[in-house]
Amino acid sequence: MRLIFRGALPCALLLAVSSAHAGVDRVSMQLDHADYTDSFGKRDVQTLDVAGRNGHSRWHLGLAHGERDFGSRRFSGNRVQGSLHQRWSPRLSTRTAVTASNDDPVFVNRQVNQDLQWKVAPQTVLSVGGKYAQYHAGAYVSGWSVGASHYFPRVTASLRHERHRQSNGPDGHGTTLSLRLKDAQGRGSTQLWLGTGTSGYAAESDPLLLREHDARRAFLRRSQPLGEHLVLDMGIGKTWHKTRLDTFQSVQSHVGLGYHW
């Protein structure tokens, strides 16, 4: 994995200033790398995150620097993102997320997500949401989604289905299944994602894939506590891509280190 140190210090300073006296309970840094076959290049992203809680609200702020090599061209960009999860009652909560970056194909340029979650049973939550995303060269995607999560004693199972429309291609859809297994003791966990979709389904992870496109992906992540406060995250995944002209694959790797209060 190629480390991207450029821009990391300004991000860290901005996060520290933004999070002061705001109920911070987690600070983390993540490195993500993707290698594509058939001359589709590679992608590196370095992210700094802080998260905290204030009453019935939980917030998150992240800054990232990324680079994307594609053939003989190289793109670089910076991203800021934030989210707010608000619990309005024991049954009703909302989550609002906003993303912004410079106009390049490394990150989505502008994105707004809004989700509504309803606790229909003691261990079951249903959700409905909408999103609008704008990409480089003026392309955009709008869509909606429905989902459900059930909390077993050690396993959390989630299923989400989305439908979207994009300005530069056909309408698309995607379905993602997530299974998270907590350790019998301690705070560790292992999580698996399985997904399949068309058109803009994979565009958030790589805007250069915003076109008529089929994708199937699997990703496995391990969250391992290192003592009382440190947590190490490691993940590996693979995506199978197919367009009208090309069939290729990508392998993703993830490593992160977080400090939890």
N, C-alpha and C positions, 0 to 999 in steps of 0.2 A: 504494500500500500504506500503510495507517495504522499508524504505529509505536506500540507499547505500551510506554511507558517505566515505567509504574507497576509496581513489584515487581522491576525489573531489577537495581538495586543490591543488595538483600538476596540475590538469587540469586547474583550474582557473588561476594559476600563468602563465602557458604556454600560455593560451589564451590572457592574459593581455599583455605579452611580444610580442606575435606574432602580435597583433592588434594595437600596439602603432603607432601613426602617419600614419595610413593607411585608413583614411576616414571612421572609424567605425560609424554606425548609429543605431546599434541594438546589445544588449547583452541579452541572455536569458538562463534560466535553465529549463529543462523538466524532469519529472519523469514519466516513463511508467511501467505499471504492467499488466501481463496477467496471468489468472488462467485457467488451463485446467481440464476438467473432466476426469474420468476413469483413475486416477493415472498417467496422463501425466505431472503432476508437475506444475511449475509456472516459470515466468521469470520477472526479474526486471532490468530496465535500467535507469541510470541517465546520462543526457547529458548537456553539457555546450556549447553554441554556440555564435559566434560573426559573424556579417555580416556588409558589408560596400559597398561603391560605389566610383569608381575612373573613372571619365570621362564617357565613354560609357560602362564601365565594372561594373558588380556587383559580389562580391565574398562572400563566406561563408566558415567558418572554424568551425568544431565541434569536441569535444572530449567526449568520453563516457566510462563509466564503467558498466558492466552488469554481472548478475548472473542468472544461469539457473539450477533449480532443476528438475531432471527427475528420478523418482523412488527413489532409494537409493543413487543416484549419484548427485554431485553438481559441476557445471562448473562455472568459472569466467573468464572474459576477458576484454580487453581494446580496444578501437577503435578510430582511427583518420579519419576524412573525410573532404573533401573540394570540393568546386565547383566554377566555373567561368562562368558567363553569359555575353557574349560579343555581343553588338549590332553593326553590321557592316554597316548597312544602315537602312533607315526607314522601310524596308521590311524584311531584313534578319538578323537573329541572331543565335548564337550557345550557347550550354550549355555543359560544360565538368565537370564531377564529378568523383572523385577518392576516394576509401575507402580502408583502410588497418587495420588489427587487428592481434593479435596473433593467433596461430593455435589451435583453440578450437571451439566447436559448439555453442558459444554464439552469435557471429557475423559472417557475411561473411568475409573470410580472406583477399581476394583481390577482388576489383571490379572496373571496368572502364565503365562509361556510356558516350556516345556522342550523342547529339541531335542537329538537324538542324530545325529551325523554320522559316516559310515563311508566311508573312502577305499578304494573298491573297485578302483581302477586309478590309475596315476601321475597322471592328469589328470582323474579323475572322482570325484565325491563324491555319495553318496546320503544323504538325511536323512529322519527321521521325527520328528514332534513332537506335542505336545498343548498345549492352552491352556484357561484358565478366566478369564472376564471378567465383572465386575459393573458395571452401569450405574446411572444415576439411577433413582429410583422402584423400586428392587429388581429390575430386570430383569437377567438374566444370560445369557451365552453360553458353551457348552463345545464343544470340538471337537478334531479331530486333523488332521494334514496329512502329506503325503509330498512329497518333492522330489528333484531331481537337478541337479547343476552340472557342466559340463565346461569345462576351461580350455584354450583354444587359445593359440597364441603371443601374439596381441594381443586376442583376444575371449574373454570369459567369458559363457557361455550358461547360464541357470538357468530351471527350470520347477518350479512348486509348485502342488499341488492340495490344497484343504482341504474338510473337511466339518464342519458345526457344527449345534448345536441351541440354540435360544433359547427363553426362558421365555414371551415375549409374542408369539410368531409361529411360522410353520412352520420346519421344518428347512431348512438352506441349504447352499450350496457356493460355491466360488470357485476360479479358476485364474489364475495370474499368470506371465507370461513376462518375463524380464529379459535384455537384451543390453548388455554393457559393452565398449566399444572403447577400448583404451589408445592414447595418442598414439605415433607412431613414435619420438619422442624426448621425454625429459622425463617428468614425473609426471602430466600431464594425462590426462583421460579424458572420454568421452561415454557416457551410459547412457540406455536406453529401457526403460520398463515398459509392458506391455500386459496388461490384466486384464478379467475378466468374472465376475460372481457374483450371488448372490441373498441375500435376507434380511440377515443380519448381516455380509455381506462388506465393506460400506463403513462399518460402525459405528465402527471404531477411528479413522478420520479425521474423523468427525462423529457423535457419539452421538445427535443428533436424528434420524438416519436409521435408527435401530434399529427396524425394522418390516418388514412384508412389502414387499419392495423388490428390484428388479433394477437392476444397475449395470454399465456398461461404461466403462473408463477408459484413458487414455493419458497418460504423463508422460515428458518429456525433460529431462535434466539435464546441464549442462556443468560440469566441475571444471577450473578454469584456474589453474595456479600463477602467482604474482606474485613472482618472485624465488625465493630459496632456501627461505624458511620460510612465506610467506603463500600461501594458496589461496583463490580466489574460486569459490563455487558459485552457479550460476543455473539455475533450472528453470521450465518452463511445462507445464501439463497441462490436460486437460479430462475431465469425467465426465458421462455421459448416464444420468439417473436415471428410473426408471419405477415407480410404485406403482399400486394399484388405482384411485386417484382422480386422480393427477397424473402428468404427464410434464414434466420440467424438466432443466436442465443446470447445471453449475458449472465455473468456470474457476479453476485454482489457479496461483499464482505463488510462487516460492521464491528467496530470496537468502541466502547465508551467507558468512561470512569466518572462516577458520581459521588458526591458527598452529601449525605442525608443527616439532618438534625433529628 
